[in-house]
Amino acid sequence: MTVLPSPAPTTDAAQPALSGGGRWRRYALLGVTTASGSAIVGLYRHSPVTVLVVGIATAGCAALAILERRSPRLGPRPVVAAIVVVFAVAVALPPKTSNDLWSYTMYGRMVSVYGDSPYNHLPVEFRSDPFYPRISPIWQHRGSVYGPVFVGYAAAGTFLAGNSVLLDRLFFQLSAALAAAAVLLLIWRRTRSVAALVWLGLCPLLGPIIVNGGHNDIAIGLAILVAAMLAGRDRGWLAGILIGLATLIKFTSLLALVGLVLWAWRRGKRRLAATATAGTALTVVLLYLPFLGGASRVLGGSDKTLTPASPWNPLGAVLLGHDAGRNVPNPLHITPTMYGIFYASLVGLVVLTLVVGWHVSRGRRIEASIGATTAAYTVGAEYSYPWYSMWALPVLTDHEPTPLAWAMWANAIVMLAALKLPTHPSTSLVDTVLGGLITYAAPVVVLAAFVVAGTKYALRPPNTADVA
C-alpha cells in the first residue's frame, strides 16, 4: 500500500481569518482549559468532582488541539502563557495526586544524610527522619525501584535542600517543570505547531500531575525524545547512551531500544541497531553493575497487584473476587492468583510490544516506532500509573497525532481519571457507573484501540517540519 505524505503544518497566513467572535471563542476555550487544568491541582485527591474537572480539561485540550490543527489562530504566545500558568500553579502547591516525591526525598537522604544505599535499606529503618511520615505507607517498606542515575540526582538535591520541606519539594517540582519545558521546546522546534504544544502542554497530565508531583518520568520522556531525534540522524551511539541513562532512572525505558532496533532492522541499518544497542548496554552495565545485587532484589520483589486502570482488572475481579488488593487489608499479601495474573501480563506485554512495534516500524518515522514500543507497557501492563505515559507521549507528539498517539493520550487520561475516583466508593449510582466505566471498561477499550491503531493504520512519512 502506498503511503501518501501528509500536508505540511498550516500557518496563520495560509488560513482565512476567523471572525472576531470565532477568535474570542477560541480564547475562551483556552481559558477554560487552563482554569480546569489548574483546578485539578487544588481539588480533592479522590472525588467524582475531580473526575469531572479532569473530563472538562481533557475535552478542552483535545478540542483546542484539533481546532488549532485545522485553523491555527492563537499563535504560540497565548498557549505558552497558559502552560506557564498551569505549571506555576503546579509548583506553588504541594504534591496532590502522588507522594512519590517524598519517596524520592527519602532515597536521596539515605545517601546524602546517612551514607546508606536505598537498595539495601528501607525507609522504615529511618523513622526519625523528618521526611519519613510523608512517605506513603506502602513505600515505607520498599527499597528504591529507581536506577542509580536518579538516586544520585536525588541525593544531590536533598543535600542542597537540607531539612527544608519547601526546598526539597521545589527541587523535584522545578526539575520536572524544566524537563517538561525542554520537551515542549524540542517539539516546537521540530513541528512549529501550536496544536502540538496544546496537545501535550495543556494535557491535564503534564502540569497538574507530572510537574506538581515532581515525577521523574518526564526526564525519561525527554531522554527518549532526544534519543529518537539522534537515531533519526544515524547517531546510534549517542541515542543508545541516552536510552541507557533513561534506563538508569527506570528499567522499563529499555522498551525504547526495542522500537529503535525494529525500525533500523527493517531498513537495513544494521550499524545503527548495533551501535545503539552497544551504547545502551555499556551505559547500563557500567553504571548499574555496582548496585546490581541490591537493585535486582528490589525489582524482583515489585508489586504483583493491579492498578486502578489496568486492562487486567476485569480478569482480576473475576478471579480474586475483589479489586486486586487496593481496598482489602494487607494489600502487599500477594496470592498465587495475583502471581498468575502478573506473569500472564508479562507475557502479554512482550507480545504487545513486539507485534505493535513490528507493524509501526514499517513507517518512515522512527519516533513512532520508539513511541509505540515504549507506550506498550503503559497501555498493557497490570501495574501502571498515569505518569508512566510521559515515557512515550513526548516522542509521539506531532502537529497531527496519529491514531496510535491518540490512543496513548486517551490511555493517560483514563488512568488519571481512575486514580481520582473515590478510594472507598459509595453504592450510589454515580460512583458505581464511574467506577465500572473508568476502572473496568475504558482500559480494555483503550488497549483494543491501541492494538488496532498500531497494526492497521499506515503511519505518515515525515515532512519537512520534522527535520530540525
C-alpha positions as a LaTeX table, in Angstrom:
\begin{tabular}{lrrr}
\hline
Residue & $x$ (\AA) & $y$ (\AA) & $z$ (\AA) \\
\hline
Met1 & 0.00 & 0.00 & 0.00 \\
Thr2 & 1.34 & 3.38 & $-0.97$ \\
Val3 & 1.68 & 5.79 & 1.91 \\
Leu4 & 0.94 & 9.35 & 0.90 \\
Pro5 & 2.70 & 12.20 & 2.69 \\
Ser6 & 0.55 & 14.35 & 4.87 \\
Pro7 & 0.33 & 18.08 & 4.21 \\
Ala8 & 2.82 & 20.30 & 5.96 \\
Pro9 & 1.62 & 22.11 & 9.06 \\
Thr10 & $-0.64$ & 25.00 & 8.17 \\
Thr11 & 0.31 & 28.55 & 9.07 \\
Asp12 & $-1.71$ & 31.57 & 10.01 \\
Ala13 & $-1.03$ & 33.18 & 6.65 \\
Ala14 & $-2.46$ & 30.16 & 4.81 \\
Gln15 & $-5.79$ & 30.24 & 6.64 \\
Pro16 & $-8.75$ & 32.54 & 6.19 \\
Ala17 & $-9.25$ & 34.91 & 9.08 \\
Leu18 & $-11.73$ & 33.90 & 11.69 \\
Ser19 & $-14.41$ & 36.30 & 12.70 \\
Gly20 & $-13.87$ & 38.32 & 15.83 \\
Gly21 & $-16.41$ & 36.17 & 17.65 \\
Gly22 & $-14.71$ & 32.99 & 16.44 \\
Arg23 & $-11.34$ & 34.16 & 17.69 \\
Trp24 & $-12.71$ & 35.09 & 21.08 \\
Arg25 & $-14.41$ & 31.71 & 21.35 \\
Arg26 & $-11.01$ & 30.14 & 20.78 \\
Tyr27 & $-9.53$ & 32.26 & 23.57 \\
Ala28 & $-12.44$ & 31.37 & 25.84 \\
Leu29 & $-11.78$ & 27.68 & 25.21 \\
Leu30 & $-8.13$ & 28.22 & 26.05 \\
Gly31 & $-9.17$ & 29.94 & 29.28 \\
Val32 & $-11.50$ & 27.11 & 30.31 \\
Thr33 & $-8.80$ & 24.53 & 29.56 \\
Thr34 & $-6.22$ & 26.46 & 31.57 \\
Ala35 & $-8.54$ & 27.07 & 34.52 \\
Ser36 & $-9.76$ & 23.47 & 34.72 \\
Gly37 & $-6.23$ & 22.11 & 34.36 \\
Ser38 & $-5.03$ & 24.37 & 37.16 \\
Ala39 & $-8.00$ & 23.42 & 39.34 \\
Ile40 & $-7.03$ & 19.74 & 39.26 \\
Val41 & $-4.00$ & 20.58 & 41.43 \\
Gly42 & $-6.05$ & 22.03 & 44.25 \\
Leu43 & $-9.15$ & 19.83 & 44.21 \\
Tyr44 & $-9.82$ & 16.77 & 46.33 \\
Arg45 & $-7.40$ & 13.95 & 45.73 \\
His46 & $-10.22$ & 11.43 & 45.18 \\
Ser47 & $-13.65$ & 12.72 & 44.24 \\
Pro48 & $-16.25$ & 12.48 & 41.44 \\
Val49 & $-15.98$ & 16.26 & 41.19 \\
Thr50 & $-12.27$ & 15.99 & 40.44 \\
Val51 & $-13.02$ & 13.34 & 37.80 \\
Leu52 & $-15.49$ & 15.78 & 36.23 \\
Val53 & $-12.89$ & 18.55 & 36.15 \\
Val54 & $-10.39$ & 16.15 & 34.57 \\
Gly55 & $-13.02$ & 15.48 & 31.89 \\
Ile56 & $-13.53$ & 19.22 & 31.26 \\
Ala57 & $-9.78$ & 19.84 & 30.98 \\
Thr58 & $-9.43$ & 16.85 & 28.66 \\
Ala59 & $-12.27$ & 17.91 & 26.39 \\
Gly60 & $-10.96$ & 21.47 & 26.22 \\
Cys61 & $-7.42$ & 20.37 & 25.43 \\
Ala62 & $-8.49$ & 17.88 & 22.74 \\
Ala63 & $-10.90$ & 20.34 & 21.10 \\
Leu64 & $-8.34$ & 23.12 & 21.11 \\
Ala65 & $-5.65$ & 20.88 & 19.61 \\
Ile66 & $-7.99$ & 19.77 & 16.82 \\
Leu67 & $-9.17$ & 23.31 & 16.09 \\
Glu68 & $-5.63$ & 24.68 & 16.04 \\
Arg69 & $-4.61$ & 21.92 & 13.68 \\
Arg70 & $-7.42$ & 22.80 & 11.28 \\
Ser71 & $-7.15$ & 26.57 & 11.51 \\
Pro72 & $-4.32$ & 27.83 & 13.76 \\
Arg73 & $-5.21$ & 31.25 & 15.10 \\
Leu74 & $-3.95$ & 31.51 & 18.67 \\
Gly75 & $-0.24$ & 31.60 & 17.94 \\
Pro76 & 2.37 & 30.27 & 20.37 \\
Arg77 & 2.36 & 33.16 & 22.86 \\
Pro78 & $-1.07$ & 32.70 & 24.49 \\
Val79 & $-0.61$ & 28.92 & 24.55 \\
Val80 & 2.81 & 29.24 & 26.18 \\
Ala81 & 1.34 & 31.71 & 28.67 \\
Ala82 & $-1.43$ & 29.22 & 29.51 \\
Ile83 & 1.12 & 26.44 & 30.02 \\
Val84 & 3.18 & 28.73 & 32.28 \\
Val85 & 0.08 & 29.45 & 34.39 \\
Val86 & $-0.66$ & 25.74 & 34.84 \\
Phe87 & 2.98 & 24.99 & 35.66 \\
Ala88 & 3.13 & 27.89 & 38.14 \\
Val89 & 0.06 & 26.61 & 40.00 \\
Ala90 & 1.55 & 23.10 & 39.97 \\
Val91 & 4.81 & 24.27 & 41.54 \\
Ala92 & 3.11 & 26.58 & 44.03 \\
Leu93 & 1.24 & 23.73 & 45.75 \\
Pro94 & 2.46 & 20.54 & 47.47 \\
Pro95 & 2.01 & 17.23 & 45.61 \\
Lys96 & $-1.66$ & 16.36 & 45.44 \\
Thr97 & $-2.08$ & 13.13 & 43.47 \\
Ser98 & 1.01 & 11.17 & 44.44 \\
Asn99 & 3.51 & 11.01 & 47.31 \\
Asp100 & 6.33 & 9.73 & 45.08 \\
Leu101 & 8.23 & 12.98 & 45.57 \\
Trp102 & 8.68 & 12.18 & 49.26 \\
Ser103 & 9.96 & 8.70 & 48.41 \\
Tyr104 & 12.48 & 10.37 & 46.09 \\
Thr105 & 13.49 & 12.52 & 49.04 \\
Met106 & 13.92 & 9.62 & 51.42 \\
Tyr107 & 16.01 & 7.60 & 48.97 \\
Gly108 & 18.18 & 10.64 & 48.33 \\
Arg109 & 18.59 & 11.33 & 52.04 \\
Met110 & 19.66 & 7.76 & 52.69 \\
Val111 & 22.71 & 8.60 & 50.59 \\
Ser112 & 23.27 & 12.29 & 51.33 \\
Val113 & 22.47 & 12.28 & 55.05 \\
Tyr114 & 23.03 & 8.73 & 56.27 \\
Gly115 & 25.54 & 7.37 & 53.76 \\
Asp116 & 23.49 & 4.21 & 53.13 \\
Ser117 & 22.26 & 2.54 & 49.96 \\
Pro118 & 18.50 & 2.75 & 49.25 \\
Tyr119 & 18.81 & $-0.63$ & 47.55 \\
Asn120 & 20.00 & $-2.34$ & 50.73 \\
His121 & 17.99 & $-0.36$ & 53.28 \\
Leu122 & 14.33 & 0.60 & 53.70 \\
Pro123 & 12.77 & 3.96 & 54.62 \\
Val124 & 11.25 & 2.34 & 57.71 \\
Glu125 & 14.77 & 1.99 & 59.10 \\
Phe126 & 14.91 & 5.80 & 59.30 \\
Arg127 & 11.74 & 6.52 & 61.27 \\
Ser128 & 13.32 & 9.53 & 62.99 \\
Asp129 & 13.92 & 11.28 & 59.68 \\
Pro130 & 11.64 & 14.34 & 59.37 \\
Phe131 & 10.51 & 13.26 & 55.88 \\
Tyr132 & 9.59 & 9.70 & 56.82 \\
Pro133 & 5.95 & 10.42 & 57.83 \\
Arg134 & 5.31 & 11.96 & 54.40 \\
Ile135 & 6.01 & 8.70 & 52.54 \\
Ser136 & 3.03 & 6.56 & 51.55 \\
Pro137 & 2.78 & 3.62 & 53.99 \\
Ile138 & 3.19 & 1.03 & 51.26 \\
Trp139 & 6.53 & 2.56 & 50.20 \\
Gln140 & 7.92 & 2.85 & 53.71 \\
His141 & 8.82 & $-0.83$ & 53.45 \\
Arg142 & 10.31 & $-0.81$ & 49.96 \\
Gly143 & 13.81 & $-0.06$ & 48.73 \\
Ser144 & 14.40 & 2.21 & 45.75 \\
Val145 & 12.92 & 0.96 & 42.48 \\
Tyr146 & 14.74 & 3.78 & 40.67 \\
Gly147 & 18.09 & 3.43 & 38.96 \\
Pro148 & 21.39 & 4.83 & 40.26 \\
Val149 & 21.34 & 7.89 & 37.99 \\
Phe150 & 18.15 & 9.15 & 39.59 \\
Val151 & 19.19 & 8.11 & 43.09 \\
Gly152 & 22.39 & 10.11 & 42.62 \\
Tyr153 & 20.39 & 13.10 & 41.39 \\
Ala154 & 18.02 & 12.82 & 44.37 \\
Ala155 & 20.99 & 12.61 & 46.72 \\
Ala156 & 22.43 & 15.82 & 45.28 \\
Gly157 & 19.08 & 17.59 & 45.58 \\
Thr158 & 18.45 & 16.54 & 49.16 \\
Phe159 & 21.99 & 17.54 & 50.09 \\
Leu160 & 21.29 & 21.06 & 48.80 \\
Ala161 & 17.80 & 21.27 & 50.31 \\
Gly162 & 18.80 & 20.03 & 53.75 \\
Asn163 & 15.85 & 19.61 & 56.11 \\
Ser164 & 13.69 & 22.20 & 54.34 \\
Val165 & 10.43 & 20.66 & 53.17 \\
Leu166 & 9.83 & 23.60 & 50.81 \\
Leu167 & 13.27 & 23.48 & 49.17 \\
Asp168 & 13.11 & 19.73 & 48.80 \\
Arg169 & 9.67 & 19.91 & 47.18 \\
Leu170 & 10.71 & 22.71 & 44.85 \\
Phe171 & 13.84 & 20.84 & 43.80 \\
Phe172 & 11.86 & 17.96 & 42.34 \\
Gln173 & 8.93 & 20.03 & 41.07 \\
Leu174 & 11.17 & 22.53 & 39.30 \\
Ser175 & 13.25 & 19.68 & 37.88 \\
Ala176 & 10.08 & 18.23 & 36.36 \\
Ala177 & 8.98 & 21.65 & 35.10 \\
Leu178 & 12.34 & 22.27 & 33.41 \\
Ala179 & 12.32 & 18.84 & 31.79 \\
Ala180 & 8.76 & 19.45 & 30.56 \\
Ala181 & 9.77 & 22.86 & 29.17 \\
Ala182 & 12.70 & 21.26 & 27.34 \\
Val183 & 10.37 & 18.66 & 25.83 \\
Leu184 & 7.93 & 21.32 & 24.63 \\
Leu185 & 10.76 & 23.42 & 23.20 \\
Leu186 & 12.07 & 20.46 & 21.18 \\
Ile187 & 8.55 & 19.68 & 19.96 \\
Trp188 & 8.07 & 23.28 & 18.88 \\
Arg189 & 11.40 & 23.34 & 17.03 \\
Arg190 & 10.53 & 20.09 & 15.27 \\
Thr191 & 6.91 & 20.84 & 14.36 \\
Arg192 & 6.35 & 24.63 & 14.63 \\
Ser193 & 2.84 & 23.61 & 15.59 \\
Val194 & 0.68 & 25.33 & 18.19 \\
Ala195 & $-1.61$ & 22.30 & 18.06 \\
Ala196 & 1.27 & 20.09 & 19.20 \\
Leu197 & 2.01 & 22.44 & 22.11 \\
Val198 & $-1.62$ & 22.35 & 23.16 \\
Trp199 & $-1.90$ & 18.56 & 22.77 \\
Leu200 & 0.94 & 17.85 & 25.18 \\
Gly201 & 1.50 & 21.10 & 27.10 \\
Leu202 & $-2.12$ & 21.52 & 28.21 \\
Cys203 & $-2.84$ & 17.83 & 28.62 \\
Pro204 & $-4.22$ & 17.55 & 32.19 \\
Leu205 & $-1.50$ & 15.03 & 32.94 \\
Leu206 & 1.57 & 17.21 & 32.36 \\
Gly207 & 1.28 & 20.22 & 34.66 \\
Pro208 & $-1.26$ & 19.12 & 37.30 \\
Ile209 & 0.26 & 15.65 & 37.77 \\
Ile210 & 3.81 & 15.40 & 36.41 \\
Val211 & 5.05 & 18.83 & 37.48 \\
Asn212 & 3.07 & 19.02 & 40.70 \\
Gly213 & 4.21 & 15.54 & 41.69 \\
Gly214 & 7.82 & 16.19 & 40.62 \\
His215 & 7.74 & 12.89 & 38.72 \\
Asn216 & 10.96 & 11.72 & 37.08 \\
Asp217 & 9.00 & 10.19 & 34.19 \\
Ile218 & 9.20 & 13.43 & 32.21 \\
Ala219 & 13.01 & 13.21 & 32.36 \\
Ile220 & 12.70 & 9.74 & 30.82 \\
Gly221 & 10.42 & 11.16 & 28.13 \\
Leu222 & 12.97 & 13.89 & 27.39 \\
Ala223 & 15.83 & 11.38 & 27.08 \\
Ile224 & 13.81 & 9.11 & 24.78 \\
Leu225 & 12.71 & 12.05 & 22.62 \\
Val226 & 16.30 & 13.24 & 22.12 \\
Ala227 & 17.43 & 9.64 & 21.52 \\
Ala228 & 14.82 & 9.26 & 18.78 \\
Met229 & 15.93 & 12.51 & 17.13 \\
Leu230 & 19.56 & 11.38 & 17.23 \\
Ala231 & 18.74 & 7.91 & 15.90 \\
Gly232 & 16.88 & 9.54 & 13.02 \\
Arg233 & 20.22 & 11.11 & 12.11 \\
Asp234 & 22.02 & 7.74 & 12.39 \\
Arg235 & 23.80 & 8.68 & 15.63 \\
Gly236 & 23.40 & 5.29 & 17.21 \\
Trp237 & 25.99 & 5.59 & 19.97 \\
Leu238 & 24.51 & 8.81 & 21.37 \\
Ala239 & 20.96 & 7.53 & 21.05 \\
Gly240 & 21.92 & 4.34 & 22.87 \\
Ile241 & 23.66 & 6.22 & 25.67 \\
Leu242 & 20.56 & 8.36 & 26.24 \\
Ile243 & 18.31 & 5.31 & 26.34 \\
Gly244 & 20.80 & 3.79 & 28.78 \\
Leu245 & 20.58 & 6.85 & 31.01 \\
Ala246 & 16.77 & 6.68 & 30.89 \\
Thr247 & 17.03 & 3.00 & 31.86 \\
Leu248 & 19.15 & 4.08 & 34.82 \\
Ile249 & 16.12 & 6.06 & 36.01 \\
Lys250 & 13.54 & 3.32 & 35.34 \\
Phe251 & 14.44 & $-0.04$ & 33.87 \\
Thr252 & 11.35 & $-0.15$ & 31.66 \\
Ser253 & 12.93 & 2.54 & 29.46 \\
Leu254 & 14.69 & $-0.32$ & 27.65 \\
Leu255 & 11.48 & $-0.70$ & 25.64 \\
Ala256 & 12.56 & 2.37 & 23.66 \\
Leu257 & 15.56 & 0.41 & 22.38 \\
Val258 & 13.22 & $-2.29$ & 21.04 \\
Gly259 & 11.44 & 0.27 & 18.85 \\
Leu260 & 14.74 & 1.70 & 17.64 \\
Val261 & 16.19 & $-1.70$ & 16.72 \\
Leu262 & 13.00 & $-2.84$ & 14.95 \\
Trp263 & 12.88 & 0.34 & 12.88 \\
Ala264 & 16.58 & 0.21 & 11.99 \\
Trp265 & 16.46 & $-3.52$ & 11.19 \\
Arg266 & 13.58 & $-3.12$ & 8.73 \\
Arg267 & 15.60 & $-0.52$ & 6.86 \\
Gly268 & 18.81 & $-2.49$ & 6.70 \\
Lys269 & 20.51 & $-0.07$ & 9.09 \\
Arg270 & 22.38 & $-2.77$ & 10.93 \\
Arg271 & 25.07 & $-0.39$ & 12.10 \\
Leu272 & 22.51 & 1.92 & 13.73 \\
Ala273 & 20.86 & $-1.00$ & 15.51 \\
Ala274 & 24.22 & $-2.38$ & 16.67 \\
Thr275 & 25.70 & 0.90 & 17.91 \\
Ala276 & 22.51 & 1.92 & 19.71 \\
Thr277 & 22.33 & $-1.46$ & 21.42 \\
Ala278 & 26.01 & $-1.30$ & 22.37 \\
Gly279 & 25.66 & 2.27 & 23.69 \\
Thr280 & 22.69 & 1.29 & 25.84 \\
Ala281 & 24.29 & $-1.90$ & 27.11 \\
Leu282 & 27.60 & $-0.28$ & 28.04 \\
Thr283 & 25.88 & 2.61 & 29.83 \\
Val284 & 23.60 & 0.33 & 31.82 \\
Val285 & 26.27 & $-2.24$ & 32.69 \\
Leu286 & 28.92 & 0.27 & 33.72 \\
Leu287 & 26.63 & 2.32 & 35.93 \\
Tyr288 & 24.29 & $-0.40$ & 37.24 \\
Leu289 & 26.92 & $-3.04$ & 38.00 \\
Pro290 & 27.98 & $-1.68$ & 41.43 \\
Phe291 & 24.33 & $-1.72$ & 42.58 \\
Leu292 & 23.12 & $-4.80$ & 40.72 \\
Gly293 & 22.65 & $-7.06$ & 43.76 \\
Gly294 & 20.50 & $-4.71$ & 45.83 \\
Ala295 & 18.61 & $-3.26$ & 42.88 \\
Ser296 & 17.74 & $-6.68$ & 41.47 \\
Arg297 & 16.32 & $-7.76$ & 44.83 \\
Val298 & 14.10 & $-4.68$ & 44.96 \\
Leu299 & 12.88 & $-5.08$ & 41.39 \\
Gly300 & 12.33 & $-8.80$ & 41.88 \\
Gly301 & 10.05 & $-8.03$ & 44.81 \\
Ser302 & 7.97 & $-5.50$ & 42.88 \\
Asp303 & 4.22 & $-5.32$ & 43.44 \\
Lys304 & 2.13 & $-8.10$ & 41.90 \\
Thr305 & $-1.10$ & $-6.15$ & 42.02 \\
Leu306 & $-3.40$ & $-4.32$ & 39.63 \\
Thr307 & $-3.55$ & $-0.54$ & 39.40 \\
Pro308 & $-6.90$ & 1.27 & 39.03 \\
Ala309 & $-6.90$ & 1.48 & 35.20 \\
Ser310 & $-5.23$ & $-1.78$ & 34.26 \\
Pro311 & $-6.82$ & $-3.70$ & 31.36 \\
Trp312 & $-6.34$ & $-6.80$ & 33.54 \\
Asn313 & $-8.84$ & $-5.51$ & 36.12 \\
Pro314 & $-11.88$ & $-7.42$ & 34.74 \\
Leu315 & $-9.99$ & $-10.71$ & 34.91 \\
Gly316 & $-8.66$ & $-9.85$ & 38.36 \\
Ala317 & $-12.13$ & $-9.06$ & 39.65 \\
Val318 & $-13.47$ & $-12.40$ & 38.41 \\
Leu319 & $-10.59$ & $-14.50$ & 39.76 \\
Leu320 & $-9.97$ & $-12.66$ & 43.03 \\
Gly321 & $-13.43$ & $-11.51$ & 44.00 \\
His322 & $-12.10$ & $-8.05$ & 44.89 \\
Asp323 & $-10.15$ & $-5.19$ & 43.27 \\
Ala324 & $-6.69$ & $-6.82$ & 43.46 \\
Gly325 & $-5.88$ & $-5.65$ & 46.95 \\
Arg326 & $-6.50$ & $-1.93$ & 46.53 \\
Asn327 & $-9.26$ & $-1.89$ & 49.16 \\
Val328 & $-8.60$ & $-5.02$ & 51.21 \\
Pro329 & $-6.46$ & $-5.42$ & 54.35 \\
Asn330 & $-2.76$ & $-6.11$ & 53.93 \\
Pro331 & $-2.54$ & $-5.27$ & 50.19 \\
Leu332 & 1.08 & $-6.46$ & 50.00 \\
His333 & $-0.02$ & $-10.03$ & 50.74 \\
Ile334 & 0.22 & $-11.48$ & 47.24 \\
Thr335 & $-1.82$ & $-14.58$ & 46.40 \\
Pro336 & $-0.89$ & $-17.27$ & 43.85 \\
Thr337 & $-3.67$ & $-15.96$ & 41.62 \\
Met338 & $-2.10$ & $-12.48$ & 41.60 \\
Tyr339 & 1.24 & $-14.05$ & 40.70 \\
Gly340 & $-0.51$ & $-15.80$ & 37.83 \\
Ile341 & $-2.02$ & $-12.55$ & 36.56 \\
Phe342 & 1.38 & $-10.88$ & 36.86 \\
Tyr343 & 3.15 & $-13.48$ & 34.73 \\
Ala344 & 0.31 & $-13.58$ & 32.22 \\
Ser345 & 0.51 & $-9.80$ & 31.85 \\
Leu346 & 4.27 & $-10.06$ & 31.42 \\
Val347 & 3.85 & $-12.47$ & 28.51 \\
Gly348 & 1.09 & $-10.30$ & 27.09 \\
Leu349 & 3.30 & $-7.24$ & 27.37 \\
Val350 & 6.11 & $-8.92$ & 25.40 \\
Val351 & 3.68 & $-9.95$ & 22.66 \\
Leu352 & 2.04 & $-6.50$ & 22.56 \\
Thr353 & 5.41 & $-4.73$ & 22.33 \\
Leu354 & 6.74 & $-6.92$ & 19.53 \\
Val355 & 3.54 & $-7.10$ & 17.48 \\
Val356 & 2.68 & $-3.39$ & 17.63 \\
Gly357 & 6.35 & $-2.40$ & 17.37 \\
Trp358 & 6.86 & $-4.56$ & 14.29 \\
His359 & 3.88 & $-3.07$ & 12.49 \\
Val360 & 4.61 & 0.53 & 13.44 \\
Ser361 & 8.29 & 0.18 & 12.47 \\
Arg362 & 7.24 & $-0.08$ & 8.83 \\
Gly363 & 6.55 & 3.66 & 8.88 \\
Arg364 & 9.28 & 6.12 & 7.97 \\
Arg365 & 9.31 & 7.90 & 11.31 \\
Ile366 & 11.50 & 6.37 & 13.97 \\
Glu367 & 9.73 & 8.47 & 16.62 \\
Ala368 & 6.53 & 6.49 & 16.04 \\
Ser369 & 8.31 & 3.15 & 16.34 \\
Ile370 & 10.08 & 4.09 & 19.57 \\
Gly371 & 6.90 & 5.63 & 20.96 \\
Ala372 & 4.87 & 2.52 & 20.18 \\
Thr373 & 7.12 & 0.05 & 22.00 \\
Thr374 & 7.60 & 2.40 & 24.93 \\
Ala375 & 3.85 & 3.02 & 25.20 \\
Ala376 & 3.06 & $-0.71$ & 25.18 \\
Tyr377 & 3.97 & $-1.05$ & 28.85 \\
Thr378 & 1.75 & 1.81 & 29.97 \\
Val379 & $-1.23$ & 0.55 & 27.99 \\
Gly380 & $-0.91$ & $-3.18$ & 28.62 \\
Ala381 & 0.80 & $-3.76$ & 31.97 \\
Glu382 & $-1.04$ & $-4.92$ & 35.08 \\
Tyr383 & 0.79 & $-2.28$ & 37.14 \\
Ser384 & 0.85 & 1.14 & 35.54 \\
Tyr385 & 0.19 & 4.74 & 36.60 \\
Pro386 & $-0.72$ & 7.80 & 34.51 \\
Trp387 & 2.69 & 9.45 & 34.82 \\
Tyr388 & 4.22 & 6.45 & 33.01 \\
Ser389 & 2.57 & 7.87 & 29.89 \\
Met390 & 5.23 & 10.55 & 29.75 \\
Trp391 & 7.80 & 7.97 & 28.65 \\
Ala392 & 6.10 & 7.85 & 25.24 \\
Leu393 & 3.86 & 10.91 & 24.80 \\
Pro394 & 6.69 & 13.38 & 24.02 \\
Val395 & 8.09 & 11.26 & 21.19 \\
Leu396 & 4.58 & 10.64 & 19.80 \\
Thr397 & 3.64 & 14.34 & 19.79 \\
Asp398 & 3.25 & 15.85 & 16.31 \\
His399 & 1.32 & 18.61 & 14.58 \\
Glu400 & $-1.26$ & 15.95 & 13.69 \\
Pro401 & $-1.04$ & 13.00 & 16.11 \\
Thr402 & $-1.50$ & 9.53 & 14.66 \\
Pro403 & $-4.35$ & 7.26 & 15.83 \\
Leu404 & $-1.74$ & 5.40 & 17.90 \\
Ala405 & $-0.73$ & 8.65 & 19.62 \\
Trp406 & $-4.37$ & 9.48 & 20.34 \\
Ala407 & $-4.87$ & 6.03 & 21.84 \\
Met408 & $-1.90$ & 6.59 & 24.12 \\
Trp409 & $-3.16$ & 10.07 & 25.04 \\
Ala410 & $-6.58$ & 8.65 & 25.88 \\
Asn411 & $-4.94$ & 5.95 & 27.99 \\
Ala412 & $-3.18$ & 8.61 & 30.06 \\
Ile413 & $-6.49$ & 10.37 & 30.72 \\
Val414 & $-8.29$ & 7.15 & 31.64 \\
Met415 & $-5.55$ & 6.27 & 34.14 \\
Leu416 & $-5.70$ & 9.76 & 35.62 \\
Ala417 & $-9.49$ & 9.65 & 35.96 \\
Ala418 & $-9.27$ & 6.21 & 37.58 \\
Leu419 & $-6.73$ & 7.48 & 40.09 \\
Lys420 & $-9.08$ & 10.33 & 41.01 \\
Leu421 & $-12.02$ & 8.05 & 41.78 \\
Pro422 & $-13.00$ & 7.72 & 45.47 \\
Thr423 & $-10.84$ & 5.12 & 47.18 \\
His424 & $-13.87$ & 3.93 & 49.17 \\
Pro425 & $-16.77$ & 4.46 & 46.76 \\
Ser426 & $-20.33$ & 4.51 & 47.96 \\
Thr427 & $-23.10$ & 2.43 & 46.45 \\
Ser428 & $-24.56$ & 5.48 & 44.72 \\
Leu429 & $-25.34$ & 5.32 & 41.02 \\
Val430 & $-22.65$ & 7.91 & 40.23 \\
Asp431 & $-19.86$ & 6.04 & 42.00 \\
Thr432 & $-20.97$ & 2.69 & 40.58 \\
Val433 & $-21.17$ & 3.92 & 36.98 \\
Leu434 & $-17.94$ & 5.90 & 37.15 \\
Gly435 & $-16.07$ & 3.04 & 38.74 \\
Gly436 & $-17.37$ & 0.50 & 36.26 \\
Leu437 & $-16.67$ & 2.59 & 33.18 \\
Ile438 & $-13.29$ & 4.01 & 34.16 \\
Thr439 & $-11.79$ & 1.09 & 36.07 \\
Tyr440 & $-13.06$ & $-1.89$ & 34.06 \\
Ala441 & $-14.44$ & $-0.91$ & 30.65 \\
Ala442 & $-12.31$ & 2.02 & 29.46 \\
Pro443 & $-8.85$ & 0.38 & 29.94 \\
Val444 & $-9.90$ & $-2.59$ & 27.78 \\
Val445 & $-11.32$ & $-0.31$ & 25.09 \\
Val446 & $-8.15$ & 1.80 & 25.06 \\
Leu447 & $-5.96$ & $-1.31$ & 24.80 \\
Ala448 & $-8.02$ & $-2.54$ & 21.85 \\
Ala449 & $-7.76$ & 0.88 & 20.18 \\
Phe450 & $-4.00$ & 0.86 & 20.72 \\
Val451 & $-3.66$ & $-2.55$ & 19.08 \\
Val452 & $-5.87$ & $-1.62$ & 16.13 \\
Ala453 & $-4.11$ & 1.71 & 15.62 \\
Gly454 & $-0.71$ & 0.06 & 15.83 \\
Thr455 & $-1.45$ & $-2.80$ & 13.46 \\
Lys456 & $-3.99$ & $-1.48$ & 10.94 \\
Tyr457 & $-3.06$ & 2.13 & 10.24 \\
Ala458 & $-0.13$ & 3.03 & 7.97 \\
Leu459 & 1.88 & 5.80 & 9.58 \\
Arg460 & 2.70 & 9.00 & 7.77 \\
Pro461 & 6.21 & 9.67 & 6.47 \\
Pro462 & 7.99 & 12.70 & 7.89 \\
Asn463 & 7.51 & 16.07 & 6.29 \\
Thr464 & 9.93 & 18.96 & 6.14 \\
Ala465 & 8.82 & 20.22 & 9.53 \\
Asp466 & 10.21 & 17.05 & 11.11 \\
Val467 & 13.77 & 17.87 & 10.14 \\
Ala468 & 15.17 & 20.42 & 12.58 \\
\hline
\end{tabular}
